[in-house]
Amino acid sequence: MMLIMIDLADAMAAAELLAFQRRAYQSEAELIGYGALPPLRESLPDLLDSGETILGWRVEDELVGAIGYTANMVEVTICRLAVTPAYRRRGIAAKLLQAVIYEAGPRAVVASTAKANLPGVALYEHLGFHLREEQTTPDGLPLVQMQRLGERPVNLKQ
């Protein structure tokens, strides 16, 4: 098992990530009863233009988990987090999130998920995230935005 950086400039790596996330998010769509999850509709050009930093988790040669995020001086935003169904409940999502929390340092970490994604909400809460706000997509999917505050204040003058 290994944490890796996925280079979206590598076309093969990006295509592997896209295929992986379609498999992983399909089961989430079924769990929450919402088939229009954005990662299921994302194209390769969309992924390449995302501007995200992507970390992956491999078991042998198989990509079984991934997290994507963007960052600015104040906060880090989780844009995607998925684990293939066969590898869930093994701590992979937690390890991916912990890597991003470590990278965030003093910055807040923010993530959104479907309110009905109870395993996802529980994972965020377990790692110190708290409800920031509730939203609803234009087509009616209730979302929760979770936030974990950084460990130390940010000095914006640096």
GIBEL-V926702 format. One record per residue. N is the residue number from 1. RES is the residue in one letter. PHI is phi in radians with two decimals (none if undefined). Layout:
n=(N/N)
res=(RES/RES)
phi=(PHI/PHI)
This chain:
n=(1/2/3/4/5/6/7/8/9/10/11/12/13/14/15/16/17/18/19/20/21/22/23/24/25/26/27/28/29/30/31/32/33/34/35/36/37/38/39/40/41/42/43/44/45/46/47/48/49/50/51/52/53/54/55/56/57/58/59/60/61/62/63/64/65/66/67/68/69/70/71/72/73/74/75/76/77/78/79/80/81/82/83/84/85/86/87/88/89/90/91/92/93/94/95/96/97/98/99/100/101/102/103/104/105/106/107/108/109/110/111/112/113/114/115/116/117/118/119/120/121/122/123/124/125/126/127/128/129/130/131/132/133/134/135/136/137/138/139/140/141/142/143/144/145/146/147/148/149/150/151/152/153/154/155/156/157/158)
res=(M/M/L/I/M/I/D/L/A/D/A/M/A/A/A/E/L/L/A/F/Q/R/R/A/Y/Q/S/E/A/E/L/I/G/Y/G/A/L/P/P/L/R/E/S/L/P/D/L/L/D/S/G/E/T/I/L/G/W/R/V/E/D/E/L/V/G/A/I/G/Y/T/A/N/M/V/E/V/T/I/C/R/L/A/V/T/P/A/Y/R/R/R/G/I/A/A/K/L/L/Q/A/V/I/Y/E/A/G/P/R/A/V/V/A/S/T/A/K/A/N/L/P/G/V/A/L/Y/E/H/L/G/F/H/L/R/E/E/Q/T/T/P/D/G/L/P/L/V/Q/M/Q/R/L/G/E/R/P/V/N/L/K/Q)
phi=(none/-2.69/-1.45/-2.33/-1.63/-1.82/-1.56/-1.21/-1.31/-1.55/-1.02/-1.16/-1.14/-1.14/-1.13/-1.10/-1.07/-1.08/-1.12/-1.03/-1.17/-1.12/-1.15/-1.21/-1.33/-1.06/-1.23/-1.17/-1.01/-1.18/-1.03/-1.67/1.22/-2.50/-1.45/-1.76/-1.00/-0.93/-1.10/-1.35/-1.79/-1.17/-1.66/-1.06/-1.04/-1.05/-1.08/-1.11/-1.60/-1.18/1.27/-1.51/-1.57/-2.09/-1.94/-2.20/-2.20/-1.92/-2.08/1.00/-1.78/-1.75/-1.33/-2.05/-2.70/-2.72/-2.40/-2.16/-2.62/-2.08/-2.51/-2.32/-1.18/-1.80/-2.58/-2.00/-1.95/-1.31/-1.78/-2.73/-2.65/-2.62/-2.36/-1.10/-0.91/-1.16/-1.98/-1.27/1.18/-2.10/1.50/-1.20/-1.06/-1.10/-1.15/-1.12/-1.10/-1.09/-1.12/-1.24/-1.04/-1.07/-1.09/-1.17/1.00/-1.40/-1.39/-1.20/-2.06/-2.14/-2.54/-2.08/-2.63/-1.12/-1.03/-1.36/-1.43/-1.06/-1.09/-1.16/-1.05/-1.09/-1.09/-1.03/-1.08/-1.05/-1.67/1.62/-1.44/-2.26/-1.08/-1.70/-2.91/-1.91/-2.43/-2.33/-1.18/-0.99/-1.68/1.74/-1.45/-1.24/-2.09/-2.11/-1.83/-1.88/-2.42/-2.11/-1.28/-1.16/-1.37/-2.52/-1.14/-1.58/-1.64/-1.31/-1.41/-1.25)
